Amino acid sequence: MIWVWFDPDTLELGPFLWFGGDPGEQLPDLGDKTARHKRRNKEGLRPERARIREINKGRFDRLDDIQQLAKALFGAF
């Protein structure tokens, strides 16, 4: 997964936050924290979104530029 940050004034991309394994490897465990809907239903509850997981920002690795992102995605080239 890639979380893209950008400068709102210049639209320059970066840094990037990366959550994933090495190229060809499976995605790391997403954990058990299930996301909830943002809006409440008619009973006033926010139901779970069964197939959506919340991942803490601290589990992502920071990549400063597009070259580091390409290396994370495709390996050394």
Residue pairs with C-beta under 8 A, 6 or more apart in sequence:
1 18
1 19
1 20
1 27
1 55
1 60
2 16
2 17
2 18
2 69
3 16
3 17
3 18
3 19
3 57
3 60
4 13
4 16
5 13
5 14
5 15
5 16
5 17
6 12
6 13
6 14
13 66
14 63
14 64
14 65
14 66
15 62
15 63
15 64
15 65
16 62
16 63
16 64
16 66
16 68
16 69
17 57
17 60
17 61
17 62
17 63
18 60
18 61
18 62
18 63
18 69
18 72
19 27
19 28
19 55
19 59
19 60
19 61
20 27
20 28
20 72
20 73
21 27
21 28
22 75
23 73
23 74
23 75
24 75
28 59
30 53
30 55
31 53
31 54
31 55
32 53
33 53
33 54
33 55
34 48
34 49
34 50
34 52
34 53
34 54
35 48
35 49
35 52
35 53
35 54
36 46
36 47
36 48
36 49
37 46
37 47
37 48
37 49
38 46
39 46
40 46
41 47
61 72
63 69
63 72
70 77
71 77
